[in-house]
């Protein structure tokens, strides 16, 4: 059995209970060493074999899994954040299916959740934004044309942008070209929930300047939108005049 486990957004105690228990039971752990907090490996038992996938190709990862499976071992494939976002699990799963190797997925806490927590923020505020766009800027890996930063920026929604901290100048230009005012609030969140996390509040127009000043080139999320401001409407859910199935209006 192979268990794909979301490692969580950074801090070792933010992995799920299920994920922690799987690490404790694993015979083999293959972890994304360039992104996963190595403190999570302390959950492994003393007999577990541990491999850093940062130094491996896809074929080498599959070879390790295949050998473990042939010997009746349980493998944990430990990915950063949550497995549903930018994790590359699909290509691994498709190979496992062809090899008839069983697998399960254990979700994790995504870094976009960790970023909101350290920003003390709520992405969805009444009369500000009710939509969160999670995306990345085109780099060595392309994105569909209709999902370019310019195109998505035209919605004016909250945006959380992954894998783009090394292109802040171009990102800023694309966001403004797409419709955000240069003064729109933004934040660069470096390694949210890690011990060395860094929060840099700025504007869309000063993203590049802020990243350069704080020497941030990778491992950071860019959050954009007026959810970072102070103006919003109160929720109707707790309004005294709003009736629900549990409470009468007053």
N, C-alpha and C positions, 0 to 999 in steps of 0.2 A: 504494500500500500504506500502511495505517495500522498502526503498532506501538504498542500500549498497553504502557507500561513502568512497572513499579513502581520508584519512585525510591529505595526503601530507607527505613530508619528515621530518617535524619537526616544523619549524617556523609557527606560527599561520596564517601568511599572505601568506603562500605558498599553502594553500588549493585552489582548483579551485573556480571560482565565482559561478558556479552551486552548488558545494558542500556547500559553505557558505550559499547560499540561501535556500538549503534544511535544513540545521541546523536551520536557522531562522524560518522556517515553521513547524518544527517537533513538534509533540505532545509528542513523546517518543524518547529518544536517548539512545542507548546501545553502549558504547564505550569501546575499548580495553585499559583499564586504565594503564596497565603495559608499554604501548608503545606510546600511543597517548598523544600529548601535551594538557594538561588540559586547556590551554588558549583558545583552540578552543571552549570550552563549553560556553564561554562568548557570542558566537553568538546565543545561544539558547534563546528562548523567556521565559518570567517569569513563564508561566504556564506549561512549558515542564517538564516531569518527566525524570530523568537521572539515568542510571544504569551503574555500572562498571562491565564489563564482566570478569575481572580478578578474581572475586569472584564467578562466575557463571559456571555451567555446561552447555553443549549444550542443554539439556532438559529444563533447567531453562530459557535460552535465548529464546527458542522457546515458552515457556509458556508466557513470557512477550509479545512477538510479537503477539501471538494468542489472548490474552486478549485485546491488543490494537486494533487489527483488528476487533474483535467482537464489539468494541465500536466506530468503524468508525474513528479510530485515525491513523495518519501517523507516521511511525517509521523510524528513521535513524539508521542503523547499521554502526557505524563509526569504520573503520579499519585503521591501520597504513599504510603509504605509498600509494601504488596503490593496488587495490583489486586483481590484477592478479597474484601477487607474495606472496606466503607464508601467505595467508590471511585466509584460512579455509572457504571461502564463499561457495565452492561447496557443502559441506555437509549440510550447512544451506539451500541453494537453493533447493536441492533435497527434503528436508522435506517440504519446503514451497510449492513446486509443488504438492506433495501428498495431502497437506491440501488445495490446490487451493487458496493460498494466493498470490496475485500479487506482483511482485517485479521489480525493475530496478537497474541498476548499474551505478554509477557515478565514473569515473576513477580519480586517484590522481597522484601526483608527487612522484615517487618512491625514496627511500633513495639512490639508486644507482645513480640517477640523482643529488640528493643533494650532494653526495660525490664528484662527478666530478666537480660540481660547486665550492665547497670550496677548492678543490685541484687545481683549475684553469686549469683543464685538459680536453683533448679530448680523449676519449677511442679509437677512430679509426683514426690512422695516416697513411698516405701513406708510404709503405715500412717498416712499423713497425707492425701494426696489423689492420686487417679489420674485425675482429670478436670479439664479447664480449660474454664470457661465464658467465652466472649468475647461481650460484649453491650454495650448502651448503655441509658441511662435515657431514658424517653419525654420529649421536649421538644416543639419545634415539629413534629418528625416523630414520629408515634406509633409504638408497637410493639404487636405482637399481645398481647392480654390475658394469654394463658398464657405469655408471655415477659417479664412484668413483673419488675422487680428483686426484689420480694417473693417471687414464685413461684420464681425461679431460686435465690434465697438459701436456700431450704428444703433444697437438696441438700447444703449445707455444703462444696461443692467449692471449688477455687481459682477465683477470678473476676478477670477483667481487663476493666475497664469503660472503654469509649471515650466520647468526646463528652459527658462529664458533669461536667467540672471546674467548670462554672458553677452546679451544683446540688448542692453537697456536703452541705448541710444536709438536703435532702430525700432524697438518696442514703443518707446515714447512717441516717435514720429507716426507710427501706425495707429496708435490709439487716438492721437489728435486728428489725424487724417480721417479716421473712422467716425469721429463725432464728439469725442470727449473734449471739454475745454481744458487748456493747459493747467488751469487752477483746480481741476478735479482732484479730490483727495486720493492719496495712494499710500501704500506701505510696502516696504521690502522686509520680509520676515526670513531671516537666516536661521536655519536649523531650529525650527520651532520645537519647544519643550526639551531640547538638549541642554546640557549644562552651559554650553557656550553660545546659546541663542542670542540673536541680536535683532532688535526691532528698530527699523528706520522709517519714521513717518515723513512723508514728503507730498509732492503733487505729481500728476502725470508729466508735467513739463520739466520736473527736476529729478526724474528717475535716474538718468545717467549720471548726473552730478552727484547724487546721493550715493549711488552704488560705488562710484570712484572714490569718494571721500571716505567711505567705510570699508573699502577694499573687499567688496562682495562681488564675486564673479560666478559663483555656483552654489548649489545646495540652498536655494532660497526661493520663496514664493513671492510673487508680486500680486498684491491685492489692490483693486481699483474700484472706486465708487463712493458715493456720498453716504453709504452706510457708516463710513468712518467719521462722519460729522455728528453734530448735536441736534439737528432738526429732523423730526419725524412725528407721525401721529400715533396716539395711543391705540392699542388693540381694542377692537369692539368686544372681544371675548369676555373681558372683565369689566366692561362698561355696565353701570347699574341699569341702564335702559335697554340692554341687550338680553333678550330671552334665549335660553338654551334648553336642551332636553333635561338638564340637571338643575336649572335655576330659573325662577320667574323674574321678570323685569320688575324694577321698583320705580 
